[in-house]
């Protein structure tokens, strides 16, 4: 924050105080700029999963915007290995210290010591304790070898309530990250290669989806919801065990079973078509079990 500016932030029209507190507590005047990172609680996931991400940053005092935003990057396939930085500090013993932009808290030790793993860039902490006013500190975290060492002093007084993360949904912010990451892979492959091969399990010799097929169906649905303009064809394929006519019908029934499961989860049927090809189009040698397993597949083809 510079020039006494104060910012409010919304994500898809919803208040996002876990981001605005970061912008309001760090100072960055250039010419060098650093990344500021925040973990998005799961209450925001449905809107983002639909393909919508609108971030609004508003300066509320009229004193001038203190930030120039170069880029915003949403990490969907979230990985905690991003927290490669580390810092340690001191404050009042027993104080609650929260890493700003997240709901991660620690309690300062008997000597007031605390430490965090953090994403490299500009970071901030909020420190609070009963009988004291809350206080913030910010600094640059570059790596585990370059530590920011904040010393946060608290003054006697009445503190303000901290952000209530419970109202934003589950505090396990990236519980569905794997699902989203796989859906994103489906979208990327359809866009770049025009098709993607998926392995969906059915009862042997039938078009009945096994329970574990639900995970792949959900990934397809998530991808199609993120790209409401996209139409796809579901192509069923089998190995060469049995006669051609039976395999052609089985592959067609299986492709239509997947189509029905996708429609049941809210995708418009007009965006989907299905066709079975039996064992006409193998991608592996049917003389081995491994090859036959690869040939038993469903392909999504972008239309």
C-alpha positions in Angstrom: 0.0 0.0 0.0 1.3 3.5 -0.9 -0.1 7.0 -0.5 -2.5 5.7 2.3 -4.6 3.9 -0.3 -7.0 1.2 0.8 -8.2 -1.6 -1.5 -11.2 -3.9 -1.6 -11.1 -7.0 -3.8 -13.9 -9.2 -5.2 -13.7 -12.5 -7.1 -16.6 -13.0 -9.4 -18.5 -10.3 -7.5 -17.9 -11.9 -4.1 -15.9 -10.1 -1.4 -12.3 -11.5 -1.1 -10.8 -10.0 2.0 -8.0 -12.6 2.1 -6.6 -10.9 -1.0 -7.4 -7.3 -0.1 -5.6 -7.7 3.3 -2.5 -8.6 1.4 -2.7 -5.6 -0.9 -3.4 -3.3 2.1 -0.5 -4.6 4.2 2.4 -4.8 1.7 4.3 -1.9 0.2 5.9 -2.1 -3.2 7.0 1.0 -5.0 9.3 -0.4 -7.7 11.2 -0.5 -9.9 11.5 -4.2 -8.8 8.1 -6.0 -8.3 7.4 -9.2 -6.5 4.6 -11.7 -6.7 1.8 -11.6 -4.1 0.0 -14.9 -3.6 -3.3 -15.9 -1.9 -5.0 -19.2 -1.5 -8.6 -19.2 -2.7 -11.1 -20.9 -0.3 -13.4 -23.5 -1.8 -16.5 -21.4 -1.6 -15.3 -19.7 -4.7 -14.7 -22.9 -6.7 -18.1 -23.4 -8.4 -18.0 -20.1 -10.2 -14.3 -20.5 -11.2 -14.9 -24.1 -12.4 -17.6 -22.7 -14.7 -14.9 -20.8 -16.5 -15.5 -17.4 -15.0 -12.8 -15.4 -13.2 -13.4 -11.7 -12.8 -11.1 -9.9 -10.3 -12.0 -6.4 -9.2 -9.6 -4.2 -7.2 -11.1 -1.0 -6.0 -9.4 1.9 -4.2 -11.8 3.0 -1.6 -10.4 6.3 -0.2 -10.0 8.3 -3.4 -6.3 8.9 -2.7 -5.2 7.1 -5.9 -4.5 3.6 -6.9 -1.1 2.4 -5.5 -0.8 -0.7 -7.7 -0.1 -1.5 -11.3 -1.0 -5.2 -11.9 1.2 -6.8 -14.5 -0.5 -10.2 -14.5 -2.8 -12.5 -12.6 -2.3 -16.3 -12.7 -4.8 -18.8 -11.3 -3.1 -22.1 -10.3 -5.8 -24.7 -10.7 -3.7 -27.8 -10.3 -2.4 -26.6 -7.0 0.7 -28.1 -5.5 2.0 -27.4 -2.0 5.5 -27.7 -3.3 5.1 -24.0 -4.4 5.8 -23.2 -0.7 9.6 -23.3 -1.2 10.3 -20.1 0.8 10.8 -20.0 4.5 10.8 -17.3 7.1 11.0 -17.0 10.9 10.1 -14.2 13.3 9.4 -13.2 16.8 6.4 -11.5 18.6 4.5 -11.8 21.9 4.7 -15.4 23.3 1.4 -17.2 22.8 0.3 -14.9 20.0 -1.6 -16.2 17.0 0.2 -15.6 13.8 -1.5 -16.1 10.4 0.2 -16.1 7.0 -1.8 -13.4 5.2 -3.7 -14.6 2.1 -4.2 -18.0 3.7 -6.0 -19.4 6.8 -2.7 -21.0 8.0 -1.9 -20.0 11.6 0.7 -20.9 14.2 1.1 -20.0 17.8 4.2 -18.2 18.8 6.4 -20.2 21.2 7.5 -19.4 24.7 10.1 -17.0 23.4 7.8 -15.5 20.8 9.3 -17.4 17.9 7.3 -18.6 14.9 8.0 -19.8 11.4 6.2 -20.4 8.1 6.8 -22.1 4.7 5.7 -19.6 2.1 5.4 -18.9 -1.7 8.4 -16.8 -2.7 7.5 -13.1 -3.2 5.9 -10.5 -1.0 4.5 -12.0 2.1 2.7 -10.7 5.2 1.7 -11.9 8.6 -1.1 -10.9 10.9 -0.4 -11.2 14.7 -3.1 -11.1 17.4 -3.4 -11.9 21.0 -6.1 -11.2 23.7 -5.5 -7.8 25.3 -3.5 -6.5 22.4 -4.3 -4.7 19.1 -3.5 -6.8 16.1 -0.4 -5.9 14.0 0.9 -6.8 10.5 4.4 -7.1 9.1 5.5 -7.7 5.5 8.7 -8.7 3.8 10.2 -10.4 0.8 10.7 -14.2 0.9 13.0 -15.5 -1.9 14.0 -19.0 -0.9 14.6 -21.3 2.0 18.2 -19.9 2.2 17.1 -16.2 2.2 14.9 -15.6 5.3 12.8 -12.7 6.1 12.9 -12.2 9.9 10.0 -10.1 11.1 9.9 -8.7 14.6 6.3 -7.9 15.3 5.5 -5.7 18.3 2.0 -5.7 19.8 0.5 -2.8 21.7 -2.0 -3.1 24.5 -5.6 -2.6 23.3 -8.7 -4.2 21.8 -8.1 -6.1 18.7 -10.4 -6.4 15.6 -11.8 -9.8 14.6 -9.8 -11.7 12.1 -11.2 -12.8 8.7 -13.9 -15.6 9.2 -12.7 -18.1 6.6 -15.6 -20.4 7.5 -18.1 -18.3 5.5 -16.1 -19.0 2.4 -16.7 -22.7 2.5 -14.3 -25.5 3.4 -11.0 -24.4 4.7 -9.3 -27.2 2.7 -8.9 -24.7 -0.2 -7.8 -27.2 -2.9 -9.7 -30.3 -2.1 -10.9 -30.6 -5.7 -7.7 -29.5 -7.3 -6.8 -32.9 -8.8 -10.3 -33.1 -10.5 -9.9 -29.6 -12.0 -6.4 -30.3 -13.1 -7.5 -33.4 -15.0 -10.4 -31.5 -16.5 -8.0 -28.8 -17.7 -5.8 -31.5 -19.3 -8.9 -32.7 -21.2 -9.6 -29.2 -22.5 -6.0 -28.7 -23.5 -5.7 -31.9 -25.4 -9.0 -31.4 -27.2 -7.8 -27.9 -28.2 -4.3 -28.9 -29.3 -4.9 -32.5 -30.7 -8.6 -32.5 -31.4 -9.2 -35.7 -29.3 -8.3 -37.5 -26.1 -8.3 -41.2 -25.2 -10.0 -42.1 -21.9 -10.2 -45.4 -20.1 -13.6 -45.9 -18.5 -14.4 -49.2 -16.8 -17.5 -51.2 -17.7 -18.9 -54.5 -16.5 -17.4 -57.2 -18.7 -19.3 -57.7 -21.9 -21.8 -55.0 -20.9 -22.4 -51.2 -21.2 -22.9 -50.8 -17.5 -20.5 -48.3 -16.0 -18.5 -49.5 -13.0 -18.6 -47.3 -9.9 -15.0 -46.1 -10.4 -16.1 -44.6 -13.8 -17.8 -41.8 -12.0 -14.4 -40.0 -11.5 -13.7 -39.8 -15.2 -17.3 -38.8 -16.0 -16.9 -35.9 -13.5 -13.7 -34.8 -15.2 -15.4 -34.7 -18.6 -18.4 -32.8 -17.2 -16.1 -30.3 -15.4 -14.2 -29.7 -18.7 -17.4 -29.3 -20.7 -18.8 -26.9 -18.1 -15.6 -24.8 -18.3 -16.0 -24.7 -22.1 -19.8 -24.3 -22.8 -19.1 -23.6 -26.5 -17.5 -27.0 -27.1 -19.2 -29.9 -28.7 -17.7 -33.4 -28.6 -18.3 -36.9 -30.1 -17.9 -39.9 -27.9 -16.4 -42.8 -29.8 -16.4 -46.3 -28.3 -13.8 -49.0 -29.1 -13.3 -52.6 -28.1 -10.6 -55.3 -28.4 -11.0 -58.1 -30.9 -12.4 -60.8 -28.6 -15.7 -62.0 -30.0 -17.3 -61.3 -33.4 -17.4 -57.9 -35.2 -21.1 -57.3 -35.0 -21.3 -57.9 -31.2 -18.3 -55.7 -30.6 -19.7 -52.9 -32.8 -23.0 -53.0 -30.8 -21.2 -53.1 -27.4 -18.9 -50.2 -28.3 -21.9 -48.2 -29.5 -23.9 -49.0 -26.3 -20.9 -48.0 -24.1 -20.4 -44.7 -25.9 -24.1 -43.9 -25.4 -23.9 -45.0 -21.8 -21.1 -42.4 -21.2 -23.2 -39.8 -23.1 -26.2 -40.5 -20.8 -24.0 -40.2 -17.7 -22.7 -36.8 -18.9 -26.2 -35.5 -19.7 -27.4 -36.7 -16.3 -24.8 -34.3 -14.7 -26.2 -31.3 -16.5 -24.5 -31.1 -20.0 -26.9 -30.3 -22.9 -27.4 -33.4 -25.0 -27.3 -31.3 -28.1 -23.6 -30.8 -27.5 -22.9 -34.5 -27.6 -23.0 -37.4 -30.2 -21.9 -41.0 -29.7 -20.8 -43.8 -32.0 -19.2 -47.2 -31.6 -16.5 -48.7 -33.9 -16.0 -52.1 -32.3 -12.5 -53.3 -33.0 -12.1 -51.4 -36.4 -9.6 -48.9 -35.1 -7.1 -50.5 -32.7 -4.3 -48.4 -31.3 -2.3 -51.4 -29.9 -1.6 -55.0 -30.7 -4.6 -57.2 -29.9 -2.4 -60.2 -29.5 -1.4 -59.2 -26.0 -3.5 -58.5 -22.9 -1.8 -55.1 -22.5 -2.7 -54.2 -26.1 -6.3 -55.4 -25.7 -6.6 -53.3 -22.6 -5.4 -50.2 -24.5 -7.9 -50.9 -27.3 -10.9 -51.0 -24.9 -11.4 -47.2 -24.7 -13.6 -44.2 -25.2 -12.3 -41.3 -27.2 -13.6 -37.7 -26.9 -13.3 -36.0 -30.3 -13.8 -32.2 -30.6 -16.5 -31.3 -33.2 
